[in-house]
């Protein structure tokens, strides 16, 4: 019979079991705590990832809802440029199933931009990818798809659309196939239009689509009527410097820039530099009044005979063969008297005023501008005299528009813009002429339309003032006779000037209605009248038969033959 264990041994074993059980419980507790911690950590991690993923997804979704490029609108919100989804047709030549010799003539028939040989070369190239047509119409996509070639691919890509077709084309420019601006405001505003933070907000230009269309239409009609080789037209707000219309003809369609000729792309309003002739005469007179050279506009100057200065002879196109005062000088557009006034001004003072009007710099505008005005290297006495009536110095029509705005707005030169300005954004500008000089020029410009070469610009009730300018085009060794640049620079309404209009026709030809005359008074001036009659109501200028600037005192200074005198 075995001997039972001693009590002390049994107690020792019992204590060991209890210690082991306690250790196991502790380890189980630690494992459970670790598992619990892991679950909590995993739950927190999943929650955080879900939250951040949601934010990213929302951000990505919001970004996807934005257009690839912001819209461009006119000042009233009319869309001028917008990005839409368009079709593109591509092919994977290395995956082609059909016979290239069968497929090539079918593609050439549907897309005749390439020849059958060119399509055959693409299909046999073995390349992995090739575009066949960008910006394809849905109908074309359906027809190509119907050919049944699995290697064809039809892609949706952003396309820049200009819904007004050629309206303001030289302002807008266009984008390339990759969606980046290559010219015009599309290029200037590239960063702003592509900025994700602002792509949903359109950029408003200063132009008014209604005014732009009126100018473009009337200018095209005049260009066609007078068989001109080119034309430019500008409407400018004289107080804000905002351009309401700017057009250059010939024009182009930015929806199809590849078919645009270099001549059509050339912006004559900003990059064409012309001797703008007698439109400079009011500027010279204003400069002389401001400088104290002309202290009394009733003073008479000798215009009895052509003015001989060395080997140069200055004559008048409408010779009066008598002494003329300042109002008569402008009404009859006397080169002789204007040259005499410029001569009294001298080179330094004439250059100073022209520099204040920035005639020596490229036009100050957002558009990319190449070239500079033609500024004389040496201002001889004859240079000063001829520059006074717009010969020997060449500027763009836009330079001239801003100069006339300065003449009539109280004498302040302001930078011009193609972007809409709020009242707070209008620059203070620089004073060129005093208010009193500007007031005098308003009356004189109105007188020219009432009594002088600008009669055909007189839109009834709109109180138009302005000056004609007809200049022979410069050529190697001199000027080309009867090859003219005809310009009219105008402002309205002259009792409270709001807008300047400049119209330029390049090499117009007279017709039966003008008696064969191609001068500005017969070609550019009537174009201004037609434009004013169309855009006046759009701009809130109401025609009036009672409101006008008082020119009675100026008219009294004009000599009239006895048969026309009262009493």
C-alpha positions as CSV (number, residue, x, y, z in Angstrom):
1,X,0.0,0.0,0.0
2,X,1.6,3.3,-1.2
3,X,2.6,5.8,1.2
4,X,0.4,9.1,1.0
5,X,2.3,12.3,0.2
6,X,3.3,14.5,3.0
7,X,1.0,17.4,3.6
8,X,3.7,20.0,2.9
9,X,4.3,18.6,-0.6
10,X,0.6,18.7,-1.5
11,X,0.4,22.3,-0.3
12,X,3.4,23.2,-2.5
13,X,1.8,21.6,-5.6
14,X,-1.5,23.4,-4.9
15,X,0.4,26.7,-4.6
16,X,2.2,26.1,-7.9
17,X,-1.1,25.4,-9.7
18,X,-2.5,28.6,-8.4
19,X,0.5,30.6,-9.6
20,X,0.3,29.0,-13.0
21,X,-3.4,29.8,-13.3
22,X,-2.8,33.4,-12.2
23,X,0.0,33.7,-14.8
24,X,-2.3,32.3,-17.5
25,X,-5.0,34.7,-16.5
26,X,-2.6,37.6,-16.7
27,X,-1.4,36.6,-20.1
28,X,-4.9,36.1,-21.4
29,X,-5.8,39.5,-20.0
30,X,-2.8,41.0,-21.8
31,X,-3.7,39.3,-25.1
32,X,-7.3,40.5,-24.7
33,X,-6.1,44.1,-24.0
34,X,-3.8,43.9,-27.0
35,X,-6.6,42.7,-29.2
36,X,-9.0,45.3,-27.9
37,X,-6.3,48.0,-28.5
38,X,-5.8,46.7,-32.0
39,X,-9.5,46.8,-32.7
40,X,-9.8,50.3,-31.4
41,X,-6.8,51.4,-33.4
42,X,-8.1,49.8,-36.5
43,X,-11.5,51.3,-36.1
44,X,-10.0,54.8,-35.6
45,X,-7.8,54.2,-38.7
46,X,-10.7,53.1,-40.8
47,X,-12.8,56.1,-39.7
48,X,-10.0,58.5,-40.4
49,X,-9.4,57.0,-43.9
50,X,-13.1,57.1,-44.6
51,X,-13.3,60.7,-43.6
52,X,-10.2,61.8,-45.6
53,X,-11.2,59.8,-48.6
54,X,-14.6,61.4,-48.5
55,X,-13.0,64.9,-48.4
56,X,-10.7,63.9,-51.3
57,X,-13.6,62.4,-53.2
58,X,-15.7,65.5,-52.7
59,X,-12.8,67.7,-53.8
60,X,-12.1,65.6,-56.8
61,X,-15.8,65.5,-57.6
62,X,-16.0,69.3,-57.3
63,X,-13.0,69.8,-59.5
64,X,-14.4,67.4,-62.1
65,X,-17.5,69.6,-62.2
66,X,-15.5,72.6,-63.1
67,X,-14.9,73.5,-66.8
68,X,-11.4,72.8,-68.1
69,X,-11.1,76.5,-68.9
70,X,-13.1,79.4,-67.6
71,X,-15.5,81.2,-69.9
72,X,-14.9,84.6,-71.4
73,X,-17.9,86.9,-71.6
74,X,-18.7,90.5,-72.7
75,X,-19.4,93.2,-70.1
76,X,-23.0,92.1,-69.9
77,X,-22.4,88.4,-69.4
78,X,-22.8,87.3,-73.1
79,X,-20.7,84.2,-73.6
80,X,-17.8,84.8,-76.1
81,X,-15.7,81.7,-75.4
82,X,-16.7,78.4,-73.6
83,X,-15.2,75.0,-73.2
84,X,-17.4,72.0,-74.1
85,X,-16.8,68.3,-74.5
86,X,-16.2,67.4,-78.2
87,X,-15.5,64.2,-80.1
88,X,-12.1,63.2,-81.5
89,X,-11.5,60.2,-83.8
90,X,-8.4,58.1,-83.4
91,X,-7.0,54.8,-84.6
92,X,-4.7,52.1,-83.2
93,X,-2.9,51.0,-86.4
94,X,-1.1,48.1,-84.6
95,X,-4.5,46.6,-83.7
96,X,-6.1,47.0,-87.2
97,X,-8.4,44.1,-88.3
98,X,-9.7,45.3,-91.6
99,X,-7.6,45.7,-94.8
100,X,-5.9,49.2,-94.8
101,X,-6.4,49.4,-98.6
102,X,-10.1,49.0,-98.1
103,X,-10.4,51.3,-95.1
104,X,-8.2,54.2,-96.4
105,X,-10.5,55.3,-99.3
106,X,-13.5,55.1,-96.9
107,X,-11.8,57.4,-94.5
108,X,-10.8,59.8,-97.3
109,X,-14.4,60.0,-98.4
110,X,-15.6,60.8,-94.9
111,X,-12.7,63.0,-93.9
112,X,-11.3,64.6,-97.1
113,X,-8.8,66.8,-95.1
114,X,-6.3,64.0,-95.9
115,X,-5.8,62.0,-99.1
116,X,-6.3,58.3,-99.5
117,X,-2.5,57.9,-99.6
118,X,-2.1,59.7,-96.4
119,X,-4.7,57.5,-94.6
120,X,-3.0,54.4,-96.0
121,X,0.3,55.5,-94.7
122,X,-1.2,56.0,-91.2
123,X,-3.0,52.7,-91.2
124,X,0.2,50.8,-92.3
125,X,2.5,52.6,-89.8
126,X,2.1,50.1,-87.1
127,X,1.9,52.9,-84.5
128,X,0.0,52.4,-81.3
129,X,-2.1,55.5,-81.7
130,X,-2.8,58.3,-84.2
131,X,-5.4,61.0,-84.4
132,X,-7.5,61.1,-87.5
133,X,-9.8,64.0,-86.6
134,X,-10.0,66.5,-83.7
135,X,-13.2,68.4,-82.9
136,X,-15.3,66.0,-85.0
137,X,-19.1,66.4,-85.4
138,X,-21.3,63.7,-83.8
139,X,-22.5,62.8,-87.3
140,X,-19.0,62.1,-88.5
141,X,-18.3,60.0,-85.4
142,X,-21.4,57.9,-86.3
143,X,-20.3,57.4,-89.9
144,X,-16.8,56.4,-89.0
145,X,-18.1,54.0,-86.3
146,X,-20.3,52.4,-88.9
147,X,-17.2,51.3,-90.8
148,X,-17.0,48.5,-88.2
149,X,-13.3,48.8,-87.5
150,X,-12.6,47.8,-83.8
151,X,-9.2,49.6,-83.9
152,X,-11.0,53.0,-84.1
153,X,-11.4,54.9,-80.9
154,X,-13.8,57.8,-80.2
155,X,-12.6,60.1,-77.5
156,X,-14.3,62.9,-75.6
157,X,-12.0,65.9,-75.2
158,X,-12.4,69.5,-74.1
159,X,-13.1,71.9,-77.0
160,X,-13.0,75.7,-77.0
161,X,-16.2,77.0,-78.6
162,X,-16.7,80.6,-79.8
163,X,-20.5,80.8,-80.1
164,X,-20.5,84.3,-81.7
165,X,-18.2,82.9,-84.4
166,X,-16.0,85.8,-85.8
167,X,-17.3,88.5,-83.4
168,X,-14.4,90.1,-81.6
169,X,-12.0,87.5,-83.1
170,X,-8.9,89.7,-82.9
171,X,-9.7,90.4,-79.2
172,X,-10.4,86.8,-78.2
173,X,-7.7,84.9,-80.2
174,X,-7.9,81.1,-80.0
175,X,-6.6,78.1,-78.2
176,X,-4.6,75.2,-79.7
177,X,-5.7,71.6,-79.8
178,X,-4.2,71.0,-76.3
179,X,-6.5,73.7,-74.9
180,X,-3.9,76.5,-74.3
181,X,-4.3,80.1,-75.6
182,X,-1.9,81.0,-78.4
183,X,-3.0,84.5,-79.2
184,X,-5.4,87.3,-78.1
185,X,-7.0,87.4,-74.6
186,X,-7.0,83.6,-74.6
187,X,-3.2,83.9,-74.3
188,X,-3.1,86.9,-72.1
189,X,-5.5,85.3,-69.6
190,X,-4.1,81.8,-69.8
191,X,-3.1,81.4,-66.1
192,X,-6.4,82.9,-64.9
193,X,-8.6,80.8,-67.2
194,X,-6.8,77.6,-66.2
195,X,-6.6,78.3,-62.4
196,X,-8.7,75.6,-60.6
197,X,-9.6,78.1,-57.9
198,X,-11.3,80.4,-60.5
199,X,-12.3,78.2,-63.5
200,X,-15.9,78.3,-62.5
201,X,-15.9,82.1,-62.7
202,X,-16.1,83.7,-66.1
203,X,-13.8,86.6,-67.1
204,X,-15.7,89.7,-68.2
205,X,-14.2,91.8,-71.0
206,X,-14.9,95.5,-71.4
207,X,-16.5,95.0,-74.8
208,X,-20.3,95.1,-75.4
209,X,-21.2,92.4,-77.9
210,X,-24.1,94.5,-79.3
211,X,-21.8,97.4,-80.0
212,X,-19.1,95.1,-81.3
213,X,-21.6,93.6,-83.8
214,X,-22.8,97.0,-84.9
215,X,-19.3,98.3,-85.6
216,X,-18.2,95.1,-87.3
217,X,-21.3,95.0,-89.5
218,X,-21.1,98.7,-90.6
219,X,-17.4,98.5,-91.1
220,X,-17.7,95.4,-93.3
221,X,-20.4,97.1,-95.3
222,X,-18.3,100.1,-95.9
223,X,-15.2,98.0,-96.7
224,X,-17.2,96.1,-99.3
225,X,-18.9,99.2,-100.8
226,X,-15.6,101.1,-101.2
227,X,-13.5,98.1,-102.1
228,X,-11.0,98.7,-99.3
229,X,-8.3,96.2,-98.6
230,X,-8.6,96.6,-94.9
231,X,-10.4,98.4,-92.1
232,X,-10.4,99.1,-88.4
233,X,-13.0,100.3,-85.9
234,X,-12.9,101.3,-82.3
235,X,-15.5,102.5,-79.7
236,X,-13.9,103.7,-76.4
237,X,-15.5,105.0,-73.2
238,X,-13.8,108.4,-72.7
239,X,-14.0,108.4,-68.9
240,X,-13.1,104.8,-68.0
241,X,-10.7,103.8,-70.8
242,X,-12.8,100.7,-71.5
243,X,-12.9,99.5,-75.1
244,X,-16.5,98.7,-76.0
245,X,-15.7,97.5,-79.5
246,X,-12.5,96.8,-81.5
247,X,-12.5,95.2,-84.9
248,X,-10.1,94.7,-87.7
249,X,-11.0,93.5,-91.2
250,X,-10.5,91.1,-92.9
251,X,-11.6,88.9,-90.0
252,X,-11.5,85.2,-89.2
253,X,-13.4,82.5,-87.3
254,X,-11.5,81.4,-84.1
255,X,-13.5,78.1,-84.3
256,X,-11.4,77.3,-87.3
257,X,-8.1,79.1,-87.0
258,X,-6.2,76.8,-89.3
259,X,-8.0,78.3,-92.2
260,X,-7.0,81.8,-91.3
261,X,-4.7,83.8,-93.5
262,X,-1.8,85.8,-92.0
263,X,-3.5,89.0,-93.3
264,X,-6.7,88.2,-91.5
265,X,-4.9,87.5,-88.3
266,X,-3.2,90.9,-88.4
267,X,-4.9,93.4,-86.0
268,X,-4.9,96.7,-87.9
269,X,-6.4,98.5,-84.9
270,X,-3.5,97.8,-82.6
271,X,-0.6,96.8,-84.8
272,X,-1.2,98.8,-88.0
273,X,0.7,102.1,-88.0
274,X,-0.5,104.7,-90.3
275,X,0.0,108.4,-91.1
276,X,-3.5,109.4,-90.0
277,X,-3.4,112.8,-91.6
278,X,-5.7,115.7,-90.6
279,X,-7.1,113.9,-87.6
280,X,-3.9,115.3,-85.9
281,X,-4.9,118.9,-86.5
282,X,-7.2,119.2,-83.5
283,X,-4.4,117.7,-81.3
284,X,-1.9,120.3,-82.6
285,X,-4.4,123.1,-82.0
286,X,-5.1,121.9,-78.5
287,X,-1.4,121.6,-77.7
288,X,-0.9,125.2,-79.0
289,X,-3.8,126.5,-76.8
290,X,-2.4,124.7,-73.8
291,X,1.1,126.0,-74.4
292,X,-0.1,129.6,-74.8
293,X,1.0,129.7,-78.5
294,X,-2.6,130.3,-79.5
295,X,-4.1,132.7,-77.0
296,X,-7.0,133.8,-79.2
297,X,-8.7,131.4,-81.6
298,X,-9.9,134.4,-83.7
299,X,-6.3,135.2,-84.6
300,X,-5.8,134.9,-88.4
301,X,-2.9,133.1,-90.2
302,X,-1.7,133.5,-93.7
303,X,-3.1,130.8,-96.0
304,X,-3.1,132.9,-99.2
305,X,-0.4,130.9,-100.9
306,X,1.3,127.5,-100.4
307,X,3.9,127.5,-97.7
308,X,7.5,127.0,-99.0
309,X,10.0,125.8,-96.5
310,X,13.3,125.0,-98.1
311,X,12.6,122.5,-100.9
312,X,9.3,121.5,-99.2
313,X,6.0,123.0,-100.3
314,X,3.0,122.7,-98.0
315,X,-0.4,123.3,-99.7
316,X,-4.1,122.9,-98.9
317,X,-6.5,120.4,-100.4
318,X,-9.3,122.9,-100.1
319,X,-7.4,126.2,-100.6
320,X,-9.2,129.3,-99.3
321,X,-6.5,131.7,-100.5
322,X,-7.0,134.0,-97.6
323,X,-6.1,134.5,-93.9
324,X,-7.8,131.9,-91.7
325,X,-8.6,131.9,-88.0
326,X,-8.5,128.7,-85.9
327,X,-12.1,127.6,-86.4
328,X,-11.8,128.2,-90.1
329,X,-8.5,126.2,-90.1
330,X,-10.2,123.2,-88.7
331,X,-13.4,123.5,-90.7
332,X,-11.5,123.8,-94.0
333,X,-8.7,121.5,-92.8
334,X,-5.8,123.8,-93.7
335,X,-2.4,122.2,-93.8
336,X,-0.8,125.6,-94.2
337,X,-2.1,127.2,-91.1
338,X,-1.7,124.0,-89.0
339,X,1.9,123.9,-90.1
340,X,2.4,127.5,-89.1
341,X,1.0,126.8,-85.6
342,X,3.2,123.7,-85.2
343,X,6.2,125.8,-86.3
344,X,5.4,128.3,-83.5
345,X,5.2,125.4,-81.1
346,X,8.6,124.1,-82.0
347,X,10.1,120.6,-81.8
348,X,10.4,120.4,-78.0
349,X,6.8,121.3,-77.2
350,X,5.3,119.2,-80.0
351,X,7.3,116.2,-79.0
352,X,6.3,116.7,-75.4
353,X,2.6,116.6,-76.1
354,X,2.9,113.6,-78.5
355,X,4.9,111.8,-75.8
356,X,2.2,112.6,-73.2
357,X,-0.3,110.9,-75.5
358,X,2.2,108.0,-75.8
359,X,2.6,108.3,-79.6
360,X,6.2,107.1,-79.1
361,X,5.3,103.8,-77.4
362,X,3.5,100.6,-78.4
363,X,-0.2,100.9,-77.7
364,X,-0.9,100.4,-74.0
365,X,-3.4,97.4,-74.0
366,X,-3.5,93.9,-72.7
367,X,-3.2,92.3,-76.2
368,X,0.2,91.2,-77.4
369,X,1.4,94.0,-79.6
370,X,4.4,93.8,-82.0
371,X,6.1,96.8,-83.5
372,X,6.2,100.5,-82.5
373,X,4.8,103.7,-83.9
374,X,7.0,105.4,-86.5
375,X,8.6,108.2,-84.6
376,X,11.0,110.6,-86.5
377,X,14.6,110.1,-85.6
378,X,15.3,113.8,-86.2
379,X,12.8,116.6,-85.7
380,X,13.7,119.2,-88.3
381,X,11.6,122.2,-88.8
382,X,9.7,120.6,-91.6
383,X,9.2,117.5,-89.5
384,X,7.5,119.5,-86.8
385,X,5.3,121.3,-89.4
386,X,4.2,118.1,-91.2
387,X,3.7,116.1,-88.0
388,X,1.2,118.9,-87.0
389,X,-1.1,117.7,-89.7
390,X,-0.4,114.0,-89.4
391,X,2.4,113.3,-91.8
392,X,5.8,111.9,-91.0
393,X,4.6,110.2,-87.8
394,X,2.6,107.0,-87.8
395,X,0.5,105.6,-85.0
396,X,-2.2,102.9,-84.7
397,X,-6.0,103.8,-84.8
398,X,-6.1,102.8,-81.1
399,X,-3.5,105.5,-80.3
400,X,-5.7,108.0,-82.0
401,X,-8.8,106.9,-80.2
402,X,-7.2,107.4,-76.8
403,X,-5.8,110.8,-77.9
404,X,-9.3,111.9,-78.8
405,X,-10.7,110.6,-75.5
406,X,-8.1,112.8,-73.8
407,X,-9.1,115.8,-75.9
408,X,-12.8,115.6,-74.9
409,X,-12.9,114.1,-71.4
410,X,-11.5,117.1,-69.6
411,X,-7.9,116.5,-70.7
412,X,-7.0,113.3,-68.8
413,X,-5.0,110.5,-70.5
414,X,-6.0,107.1,-69.1
415,X,-4.6,103.7,-70.0
416,X,-7.1,101.8,-72.0
417,X,-8.3,98.2,-71.3
418,X,-10.1,95.2,-72.7
419,X,-11.2,94.1,-69.2
420,X,-14.3,95.4,-67.5
421,X,-13.5,98.0,-64.9
422,X,-15.6,98.9,-61.8
423,X,-15.8,102.5,-60.9
424,X,-13.1,101.9,-58.2
425,X,-10.7,100.4,-60.8
426,X,-10.7,103.4,-63.1
427,X,-7.2,104.9,-63.0
428,X,-6.8,108.5,-62.1
429,X,-4.8,109.1,-65.3
430,X,-2.4,111.9,-66.2
431,X,-3.4,115.5,-67.2
432,X,-2.4,116.5,-70.7
433,X,-4.9,119.4,-71.4
434,X,-6.7,121.7,-69.0
435,X,-10.4,121.5,-68.7
436,X,-10.8,124.8,-70.5
437,X,-8.7,123.6,-73.4
438,X,-10.9,120.4,-73.6
439,X,-14.0,122.5,-73.5
440,X,-12.8,124.6,-76.5
441,X,-11.9,121.5,-78.4
442,X,-15.4,120.0,-77.9
443,X,-16.9,123.1,-79.6
444,X,-14.4,123.0,-82.4
445,X,-14.9,119.3,-83.1
446,X,-18.7,119.8,-83.2
447,X,-18.2,122.8,-85.5
448,X,-16.3,120.6,-88.0
449,X,-19.2,118.2,-88.2
450,X,-21.7,121.0,-88.5
451,X,-19.9,123.2,-91.0
452,X,-16.8,121.3,-92.3
453,X,-15.4,118.2,-93.8
454,X,-17.2,116.0,-91.2
455,X,-20.8,116.8,-92.3
456,X,-21.5,113.3,-93.4
457,X,-20.9,112.0,-89.8
458,X,-23.7,114.1,-88.3
459,X,-26.1,111.5,-86.9
460,X,-29.2,113.5,-86.3
461,X,-29.8,114.3,-82.6
462,X,-26.6,112.6,-81.4
463,X,-24.4,115.7,-81.3
464,X,-21.4,114.2,-83.1
465,X,-18.0,116.0,-83.2
466,X,-14.9,114.9,-85.0
467,X,-12.3,115.3,-87.7
468,X,-11.6,113.7,-91.0
469,X,-8.1,112.5,-92.0
470,X,-7.1,111.5,-95.5
471,X,-3.4,110.6,-96.1
472,X,-1.6,109.1,-99.0
473,X,0.2,105.9,-98.1
474,X,3.9,106.1,-97.7
475,X,6.1,104.0,-100.0
476,X,9.8,103.7,-100.9
477,X,10.9,107.2,-102.0
478,X,7.7,109.0,-101.2
479,X,4.0,108.6,-101.3
480,X,1.6,106.6,-103.5
481,X,-0.8,109.1,-105.1
482,X,-4.5,108.2,-104.9
483,X,-3.7,105.3,-102.5
484,X,-5.3,106.5,-99.4
485,X,-5.9,105.8,-95.7
486,X,-9.2,107.5,-94.8
487,X,-10.0,108.0,-91.1
488,X,-12.6,109.7,-89.1
489,X,-12.1,110.3,-85.3
490,X,-15.3,111.3,-83.5
491,X,-16.9,111.7,-80.1
492,X,-20.5,111.9,-79.0
493,X,-22.6,113.5,-77.5
494,X,-20.4,116.6,-77.6
495,X,-22.4,118.5,-74.9
496,X,-21.3,115.7,-72.5
497,X,-18.9,113.4,-74.3
498,X,-19.1,109.7,-73.4
499,X,-17.7,107.7,-76.3
500,X,-15.0,108.1,-79.0
501,X,-15.3,106.3,-82.3
502,X,-12.4,105.9,-84.7
503,X,-13.0,104.4,-88.2
504,X,-10.2,103.7,-90.6
505,X,-10.5,102.4,-94.2
506,X,-7.3,101.2,-95.9
507,X,-7.2,102.1,-99.7
508,X,-10.9,102.8,-100.2
509,X,-12.2,103.6,-103.7
510,X,-14.9,106.1,-104.5
511,X,-18.1,105.1,-106.2
512,X,-21.0,106.9,-108.0
513,X,-22.5,107.9,-104.6
514,X,-19.3,109.8,-103.7
515,X,-18.7,111.2,-107.1
516,X,-15.5,109.1,-107.2
517,X,-14.1,110.6,-104.0
518,X,-12.4,108.2,-101.6
519,X,-11.5,110.8,-99.0
520,X,-12.5,110.4,-95.3
521,X,-15.4,112.8,-95.5
522,X,-17.1,110.6,-98.1
523,X,-16.1,107.1,-96.8
524,X,-15.2,107.0,-93.1
525,X,-17.5,109.8,-92.0
526,X,-20.8,108.2,-93.2
527,X,-19.7,104.9,-91.5
528,X,-19.4,106.8,-88.2
529,X,-22.9,108.2,-88.7
530,X,-24.4,104.8,-89.3
531,X,-22.6,103.3,-86.2
532,X,-23.7,106.2,-83.9
533,X,-27.3,105.8,-85.0
534,X,-27.1,102.1,-84.2
535,X,-25.2,102.1,-80.9
536,X,-26.5,105.3,-79.4
537,X,-29.7,103.8,-78.1
538,X,-27.8,100.7,-76.8
539,X,-25.5,102.9,-74.7
540,X,-28.3,105.1,-73.3
541,X,-27.6,108.1,-75.5
542,X,-30.9,109.6,-76.4
543,X,-31.1,111.7,-79.5
544,X,-32.3,115.2,-78.9
545,X,-33.2,118.2,-81.1
546,X,-32.8,120.7,-78.3
547,X,-29.7,119.5,-76.4
548,X,-26.4,120.5,-78.0
549,X,-23.1,122.2,-77.3
550,X,-23.3,125.9,-78.1
551,X,-21.2,126.7,-81.2
552,X,-22.9,130.0,-82.2
553,X,-19.8,132.0,-81.2
554,X,-17.6,129.8,-83.2
555,X,-19.9,129.9,-86.3
556,X,-19.8,133.6,-86.1
557,X,-16.0,133.5,-86.8
558,X,-16.5,131.7,-90.1
559,X,-16.3,133.8,-93.2
560,X,-19.3,133.3,-95.5
561,X,-19.9,134.7,-99.0
562,X,-22.4,137.6,-99.1
563,X,-25.1,135.4,-100.5
564,X,-25.0,133.2,-97.4
565,X,-24.9,136.0,-94.8
566,X,-28.0,136.8,-92.8
567,X,-29.7,140.1,-93.4
